Amino acid sequence: MTVLLREAIGDRLRHARTTQRRTLREVSRTARVSLGYLSEVERGRKEASSELLAAICEALDLPLSELLHLVASDIGAVQPVPSTAELTERVEPAAPSLEGGTLVPAVIGNDLSDLRLQPVLSHRLSTSLGEPRGAVVAA
């Protein structure tokens, strides 16, 4: 079952508003958003911009980061999260982008929230002092 992001966001916004026992009208005034548009966002019919989400969250005294974290948890509970091994298998090595160097993908962490794809640059540098020597630099 696929959950749309706008539906999950709308559900969480409605839950926050009703938990505070506030009306659509009150929140729409505070957020300076039309009542109809806020209703559409809560029902998952409209895709809210980041500015609009920030205004609604501020009106609800709900940090945007908390809203996004809750939405991610909701979606993760419905859709299975692939394991780190499955994600690693999907990553293909990047083509060399610098002469003498290669970009190598690295996966860090055990959880999807810890997943970071970091390019690691290995490149040989020669020095001008004495005999040419090589050094490996990782960024």
Contacts in CASP RR format, 6 or more apart in sequence:
PFRMAT RR
TARGET T0000
AUTHOR 0000-0000-0000
METHOD contacts of the structure
MODEL  1
MTVLLREAIGDRLRHARTTQRRTLREVSRTARVSLGYLSEVERGRKEASS
ELLAAICEALDLPLSELLHLVASDIGAVQPVPSTAELTERVEPAAPSLEG
GTLVPAVIGNDLSDLRLQPVLSHRLSTSLGEPRGAVVAA
1 78 0 8 1.000
1 79 0 8 1.000
2 79 0 8 1.000
3 74 0 8 1.000
3 75 0 8 1.000
3 78 0 8 1.000
3 79 0 8 1.000
4 44 0 8 1.000
5 47 0 8 1.000
5 71 0 8 1.000
5 75 0 8 1.000
6 41 0 8 1.000
6 44 0 8 1.000
6 45 0 8 1.000
6 46 0 8 1.000
6 47 0 8 1.000
6 48 0 8 1.000
7 44 0 8 1.000
8 71 0 8 1.000
8 74 0 8 1.000
8 75 0 8 1.000
9 41 0 8 1.000
9 44 0 8 1.000
9 48 0 8 1.000
9 53 0 8 1.000
9 67 0 8 1.000
9 71 0 8 1.000
10 41 0 8 1.000
10 42 0 8 1.000
10 43 0 8 1.000
10 44 0 8 1.000
11 42 0 8 1.000
11 44 0 8 1.000
11 74 0 8 1.000
12 67 0 8 1.000
12 70 0 8 1.000
12 71 0 8 1.000
12 74 0 8 1.000
13 41 0 8 1.000
13 42 0 8 1.000
13 56 0 8 1.000
13 60 0 8 1.000
13 67 0 8 1.000
14 42 0 8 1.000
16 60 0 8 1.000
16 62 0 8 1.000
16 67 0 8 1.000
17 24 0 8 1.000
17 27 0 8 1.000
17 42 0 8 1.000
17 60 0 8 1.000
20 60 0 8 1.000
20 61 0 8 1.000
22 60 0 8 1.000
24 35 0 8 1.000
24 36 0 8 1.000
24 38 0 8 1.000
24 39 0 8 1.000
24 42 0 8 1.000
25 35 0 8 1.000
27 38 0 8 1.000
27 56 0 8 1.000
27 59 0 8 1.000
27 60 0 8 1.000
28 34 0 8 1.000
28 35 0 8 1.000
28 36 0 8 1.000
28 37 0 8 1.000
28 38 0 8 1.000
30 58 0 8 1.000
30 59 0 8 1.000
31 38 0 8 1.000
31 52 0 8 1.000
31 55 0 8 1.000
31 56 0 8 1.000
31 58 0 8 1.000
31 59 0 8 1.000
32 55 0 8 1.000
33 41 0 8 1.000
33 52 0 8 1.000
33 55 0 8 1.000
33 56 0 8 1.000
37 46 0 8 1.000
38 56 0 8 1.000
40 46 0 8 1.000
41 48 0 8 1.000
41 52 0 8 1.000
41 56 0 8 1.000
48 56 0 8 1.000
53 64 0 8 1.000
53 67 0 8 1.000
54 64 0 8 1.000
57 63 0 8 1.000
57 64 0 8 1.000
57 67 0 8 1.000
72 113 0 8 1.000
81 112 0 8 1.000
82 112 0 8 1.000
84 107 0 8 1.000
84 109 0 8 1.000
84 110 0 8 1.000
84 115 0 8 1.000
87 107 0 8 1.000
87 112 0 8 1.000
87 115 0 8 1.000
88 107 0 8 1.000
91 105 0 8 1.000
91 107 0 8 1.000
91 117 0 8 1.000
92 105 0 8 1.000
93 103 0 8 1.000
93 104 0 8 1.000
93 105 0 8 1.000
94 102 0 8 1.000
94 103 0 8 1.000
94 104 0 8 1.000
94 105 0 8 1.000
94 119 0 8 1.000
95 103 0 8 1.000
96 102 0 8 1.000
96 103 0 8 1.000
97 103 0 8 1.000
98 121 0 8 1.000
98 123 0 8 1.000
100 123 0 8 1.000
100 124 0 8 1.000
101 121 0 8 1.000
101 122 0 8 1.000
101 123 0 8 1.000
101 124 0 8 1.000
102 121 0 8 1.000
102 122 0 8 1.000
103 119 0 8 1.000
103 120 0 8 1.000
103 121 0 8 1.000
104 119 0 8 1.000
104 120 0 8 1.000
104 122 0 8 1.000
105 117 0 8 1.000
105 118 0 8 1.000
105 119 0 8 1.000
105 120 0 8 1.000
106 116 0 8 1.000
106 117 0 8 1.000
106 118 0 8 1.000
106 119 0 8 1.000
106 120 0 8 1.000
107 115 0 8 1.000
107 116 0 8 1.000
107 117 0 8 1.000
108 114 0 8 1.000
108 115 0 8 1.000
108 116 0 8 1.000
108 118 0 8 1.000
109 115 0 8 1.000
109 116 0 8 1.000
119 139 0 8 1.000
120 138 0 8 1.000
120 139 0 8 1.000
121 137 0 8 1.000
121 138 0 8 1.000
121 139 0 8 1.000
122 136 0 8 1.000
122 137 0 8 1.000
122 138 0 8 1.000
123 136 0 8 1.000
123 137 0 8 1.000
124 134 0 8 1.000
124 135 0 8 1.000
124 136 0 8 1.000
125 134 0 8 1.000
125 135 0 8 1.000
125 137 0 8 1.000
126 132 0 8 1.000
126 133 0 8 1.000
126 134 0 8 1.000
127 133 0 8 1.000
127 134 0 8 1.000
127 135 0 8 1.000
END
